[in-house]
Amino acid sequence: MDIRKTKLEDLDEVMAIIDIARGLMRASGNTIQWTNGYPSRAYIQSTIDIGENYVCLEDDTIVATFCFSLDPDPNYTVIEGGQWLNDAPYGVVHRLASNGQVKGVASRCFQWCFEQCHNIRVDTHETNIPMQKVLTRLGYTRCGIIYVSDGTPRVAFQKID
């Protein structure tokens, strides 16, 4: 599986994958994450514009998308019910979405991100059990609860080298 930065001309395919992933979340019982049009087309385009959106390709076909940033996430400043594993600079993975057609996409995505930075933080909704299982299987440690910009809680994970 290849990973590359998302191009603006990929935006329609990326949004289609996000819609598929939203449906997969609903089917697994996660009915409250990615609601009210989030993530919007304009928001995803903004992550493409700043070079933080990526796509996963299998045989030249886009099968997944995610955001990866090396900038500190302001939502990670305060963590409750635990603590981060360290205070070193870190990478952040957000909005991982797959079309559900290729196995191992999440593992490959997180592996690639860890190759870029050996200190990764990620958060997910408490009802996103499939993502929590993937993170645990890949050696991420549950660190506590953070709150995103709308004030809702997320389960925070971190993996360090």
Secondary structure, DSSP 8 states (H G I E B T S, - for coil): -EEEE--GGGHHHHHHHHHHHHHHHHHTT--SSS-TT-S-HHHHHHHHHTT-EEEEEETTEEEEEEEEE-S--GGGS--BSS--S--S--EEEEEEEE-SSSTTHHHHHHHHHHHH-SEEEEEE-TT-HHHHHHHHHTT-EEEEEEE-TTS-EEEEEEEE-
